Amino acid sequence: MLGSFSRQPVENLRFYHSPGPRLHVWDSLLAETAMRSIRMSVVLTILALTTGVRAGDERPYLDIDDPNFRAYPLAVPDFKDLGAGSGADLARTAVETLRSDLGIAGVFKLLDPRSFLTKPEEEGLTGSSINFANWINVGAEGLIKVGLLKTGTEVTLDCHLFDVATGKERLHEKISGDAKAIRALTHRWADAVVRSFTNTRSVFSTRIVFTKRRGKSKSICLMDFDGHNERCVVENGSINLLPAWSADGKGIYYSSYIKGGPHLYLHDLESGKSRVISQARGLNIGVSASPDGKYIAMTSSRDDNSEIYRLTPNGSAATRLTRSWSIDSSPAWSPDSTRIAFVSERSGTPQIYVMKIDGSDVKRLTFQGNYNQTPDWSPRGDQILFNARDERLVYDIFKINPDTGEIRRLTQDQGNNEHPSFSPDGNLVVFSSTRTGEAKLYLMNADGTNQRLISRGKGEYTTPEWGPWSD
């Protein structure tokens, strides 16, 4: 349907995975559960029907893309301080970090600790010391137990994951390191838990780059995926804009007016130094690095009009890709590095288009709305995020299937929501929103659910981009 993006009922904003049993219950599991007690058989059968089971394996396997997906009920009680109180503060920080990580992951239903029937000091870390009936009674299907021991400046996490129905230990790891890195150590355990259930890596070690305005200047800053450990890497008193990660995650492209411009720079995170990539006359902005590391695409007005150019990562061999009387901007690479999404006004209003990397085979994607911009391609290749202005002149976030043209709205009635960027696994989205009056950064699931504030400092946070995995 053509026309503007009108307001929609709240229930149309988000995808909902319909509840119901899974059908793939394996014969091997049925044969094994038949030999168990009646009570345990019932519990396991329910568990298999609602969470899915791998062939020959009792462990539930969570697939967020499955239409019958149901979040896995998981209990995460307070960590047990094994050092007679010396690690109490670290234990609190660690359990808060773990609960946050697993809550953001989108595959777990974290149970409220206030509902727990057992206090941490009443149970140990091993299966023989745990009353699993109490955890079944609060609705837990999984249980995490962690003991923390602080020795000098070092800390060790003794981490256990149990299947509540069987009482079996599913995962056990000991993680040690500097006590100052307690959040990073906890991220490692959270990642192991996610991998155990999904067979995919988490985003807990990734970072987000963004622009932060304080006063009249704008800086390029970094934060962990959850908003912690914020620091500015380009802070020169000038206007610095539109940061974007290099393909290897070791550098950040940005545009700056520090010497006129805007010129395009690349900041090396290891050395802390920036160098010029493009200082052609006119605009040098809006860069995007191809995932294969071979090229960058950017917006340049070196030939008077705003067009998309392809360059090598160091700024050489500039090739013009678009040739239109209109403004062409905001390139975004497909995950296979064969196509580029971009914004063009060639139809009279800003719309999302796609072309091959040589500028050929241009196709218009969006036909609804009269102001669509800032595309970002999913790492899976099946969706493109963008933000659009509706009939009330409010900006919201949408996503479109580049093959079918199907559009879904992800935000509504919460200020202006702009510049969405996918996480490297495609499960999460970071974006900027003015819902509290000033632009801050938020995370949400890729279907628009579970929206949460992550920026914690003062100032205006805009134009975030999620970085790649660090290894």
SVG drawing of the C-alpha trace seen along z (x, -y; Angstrom):
<svg xmlns="http://www.w3.org/2000/svg" viewBox="-5 -25 55 73">
<polyline fill="none" stroke="black" stroke-width="0.4" points="0.0,0.0 1.4,-3.4 1.4,-6.5 2.8,-7.6 3.5,-5.5 0.5,-6.0 0.1,-5.1 -0.6,-1.5 -2.3,0.4 0.3,1.4 -0.2,5.0 1.0,4.5 4.3,3.1 6.0,6.4 6.3,9.9 4.9,12.4 6.0,16.0 2.8,18.0 2.9,20.4 2.5,24.1 4.3,27.4 7.2,28.2 6.8,31.3 10.3,32.5 10.5,34.8 13.1,37.4 12.5,41.2 15.6,41.6 14.3,39.2 10.9,40.9 12.6,44.3 14.7,42.9 12.0,41.0 9.8,44.1 12.2,45.8 12.1,43.0 9.7,42.5 6.2,41.3 6.9,37.9 10.1,37.3 8.7,38.6 6.0,36.0 8.4,33.2 10.8,34.2 8.0,34.6 6.7,31.1 10.3,29.8 10.8,31.5 7.6,30.3 8.1,26.7 11.8,26.1 12.9,28.6 15.6,31.3 18.5,32.3 18.6,35.9 20.1,38.2 20.4,35.3 18.2,34.4 19.3,30.7 16.8,28.2 18.1,26.3 16.7,22.8 16.2,21.4 14.9,17.8 13.8,18.0 11.6,21.0 8.0,20.0 7.2,22.1 10.0,20.5 9.4,20.1 11.8,18.3 13.5,20.8 12.7,20.2 16.0,19.8 16.8,19.1 19.9,17.1 20.3,16.8 22.8,14.5 26.4,15.7 27.9,17.4 30.9,15.6 33.4,18.3 35.9,15.9 34.1,15.1 32.8,11.7 35.9,10.5 34.3,10.8 30.7,9.6 30.8,6.5 32.3,8.4 29.6,11.1 26.9,8.4 28.4,6.8 28.9,10.2 25.4,11.5 23.9,8.2 26.1,8.5 25.0,12.1 21.3,11.3 21.6,8.4 23.5,10.4 21.1,13.3 18.1,10.9 19.4,9.1 20.2,12.4 16.5,12.8 16.3,16.6 15.7,16.8 12.9,15.9 14.7,14.9 12.7,15.7 12.3,13.1 14.8,13.8 12.0,12.7 10.1,15.9 13.0,18.3 12.3,20.7 15.9,21.3 18.5,18.8 22.1,19.1 23.7,19.8 21.3,22.8 22.7,24.7 26.1,25.5 27.3,25.5 27.0,29.2 23.9,31.2 23.9,33.2 23.5,30.1 20.6,28.6 16.9,29.1 15.7,29.3 12.1,29.7 12.1,26.1 13.4,24.9 10.7,26.9 8.1,25.3 9.1,21.8 8.9,22.7 12.6,23.0 13.8,25.3 17.4,24.2 19.4,23.2 22.7,21.3 24.9,21.6 28.1,19.5 30.6,19.3 33.1,16.4 36.5,16.5 38.7,13.4 42.4,14.0 44.4,10.8 43.8,9.0 42.6,12.2 39.1,13.6 37.8,17.1 34.2,17.8 33.1,21.5 30.2,21.6 27.5,24.4 24.5,24.8 21.9,27.4 18.9,29.0 16.3,28.7 14.1,31.6 16.9,34.2 19.1,32.6 22.0,33.1 24.8,30.6 24.8,29.3 27.8,27.1 30.7,26.4 33.5,23.8 36.0,22.1 37.0,18.7 39.8,16.7 41.3,13.3 41.9,9.8 39.2,8.7 39.0,5.4 37.8,7.3 34.9,9.0 32.4,7.8 34.5,9.3 34.9,12.6 31.2,12.7 30.6,12.0 32.6,15.2 30.4,17.3 27.2,15.7 28.6,16.5 29.2,20.1 25.6,20.4 24.2,18.9 26.4,21.2 25.2,24.2 21.6,23.5 21.8,22.0 25.1,23.3 25.9,19.7 28.2,17.1 26.9,14.2 27.5,10.5 28.7,10.0 32.2,9.1 31.2,6.6 31.2,2.8 29.2,0.0 30.5,-3.2 28.5,-6.4 28.5,-10.2 28.2,-12.1 27.5,-15.8 28.5,-17.8 28.3,-21.6 29.1,-22.7 31.5,-19.8 30.8,-16.2 33.1,-13.3 33.4,-9.7 32.9,-7.4 32.8,-3.6 30.8,-1.5 30.4,2.1 27.3,3.7 25.4,3.1 26.5,-0.5 29.3,0.0 32.9,-1.2 32.1,-4.2 35.1,-6.2 35.6,-8.8 38.4,-8.0 38.1,-11.1 37.7,-14.2 39.2,-17.3 36.8,-20.1 35.4,-20.0 32.4,-18.4 33.0,-14.7 30.2,-12.7 28.8,-9.4 31.3,-6.8 31.5,-3.4 33.6,-0.3 36.4,1.0 35.7,4.6 38.3,6.0 37.0,4.0 40.4,2.4 39.5,-1.0 36.7,-3.5 35.9,-5.7 34.4,-9.1 33.9,-12.5 35.3,-15.6 35.4,-19.4 38.6,-19.7 40.4,-21.0 37.5,-22.3 35.8,-19.5 33.9,-17.4 36.8,-15.1 36.9,-11.3 39.3,-9.9 40.2,-6.4 41.0,-6.2 43.3,-3.2 42.1,-1.9 45.5,-0.4 47.6,-3.4 45.0,-6.0 45.9,-8.0 43.7,-9.2 44.7,-9.6 42.9,-11.2 41.2,-8.8 39.4,-11.2 39.6,-15.0 38.1,-15.6 36.2,-18.9 32.7,-18.9 31.2,-16.2 33.1,-13.1 30.6,-11.4 28.5,-8.3 31.1,-5.6 30.3,-1.8 32.9,0.9 32.3,4.1 32.3,7.2 35.0,8.9 37.3,6.0 37.9,5.1 36.1,1.8 34.4,-1.1 31.4,-3.0 30.8,-6.6 28.9,-9.7 30.9,-12.3 30.0,-15.5 33.4,-15.8 31.6,-16.0 29.2,-18.7 26.3,-16.3 26.0,-14.0 26.7,-10.5 27.9,-7.1 31.5,-6.2 33.4,-2.9 37.0,-3.1 39.7,-0.8 39.9,-0.9 42.8,-3.3 40.8,-5.7 42.4,-5.1 40.8,-4.0 37.6,-6.0 34.9,-4.8 31.6,-6.6 28.6,-4.2 25.5,-6.4 24.7,-9.0 21.5,-10.8 20.4,-14.4 19.2,-13.7 21.0,-13.2 22.3,-9.7 23.6,-8.9 23.9,-6.4 25.4,-3.3 25.1,0.0 26.7,3.3 25.0,6.6 26.6,9.3 28.0,11.1 29.6,7.8 27.8,8.1 25.2,5.4 24.8,1.9 21.6,0.4 21.4,-3.4 19.1,-6.3 18.1,-8.3 15.7,-11.1 15.5,-10.2 11.8,-9.4 11.1,-12.8 11.4,-11.7 14.1,-9.9 13.6,-6.1 15.7,-3.0 17.4,-1.4 19.7,1.5 22.4,1.9 25.3,4.1 28.8,3.0 29.6,1.7 26.5,-0.5 24.4,1.6 21.0,3.3 19.5,0.5 16.2,1.5 13.9,-0.6 12.8,1.2 10.5,-1.2 7.3,-2.5 5.5,-3.4 6.3,-6.6 7.9,-9.8 11.0,-10.1 13.0,-6.8 16.7,-6.8 19.7,-5.2 19.5,-1.6 21.4,1.1 21.6,4.7 21.1,7.7 24.2,10.0 21.8,12.7 20.9,10.8 17.1,11.2 16.2,7.7 17.2,4.1 16.6,1.7 15.7,-1.9 14.0,-4.8 11.1,-6.7 9.0,-9.8 5.3,-9.2 2.4,-11.6 3.0,-13.3 6.6,-14.1 7.9,-11.6 10.8,-9.2 10.4,-5.5 12.3,-2.4 11.1,0.2 12.6,3.2 12.0,4.5 12.7,7.9 14.8,7.0 13.4,10.0 9.7,9.7 9.3,6.0 7.4,6.9 7.7,4.1 7.4,4.3 7.3,1.4 9.5,1.8 8.9,-1.5 6.0,-3.8 4.8,-6.5 8.1,-6.9 9.8,-10.0 12.0,-10.0 13.8,-6.7 16.6,-6.8 19.8,-5.3 19.2,-1.5 22.1,0.9 22.1,4.7 24.3,6.7 26.7,9.0 24.5,12.0 21.4,10.2 19.4,10.8 19.6,7.3 19.3,3.7 20.9,0.6 19.3,-2.8 19.0,-6.4 15.8,-7.6 14.5,-10.9 11.8,-9.2 13.2,-10.7 13.6,-14.2 17.3,-13.9 18.8,-11.4 20.0,-8.3 20.9,-4.8 18.7,-1.8 18.7,1.9 15.8,4.0 15.3,7.5 15.3,7.6 11.4,7.9 11.1,4.7 10.5,6.3 12.5,5.9 13.5,2.2 15.9,1.0 18.1,-2.1 21.8,-1.4 23.5,-4.8 24.2,-6.1 26.1,-9.4 25.2,-13.0 24.9,-14.5 23.3,-13.6 24.0,-10.1 23.4,-9.6 24.3,-7.6 25.3,-4.3 26.9,-1.4 27.4,2.1 30.9,3.4 31.9,6.8 33.0,9.7 36.5,9.1 38.0,12.4"/>
</svg>
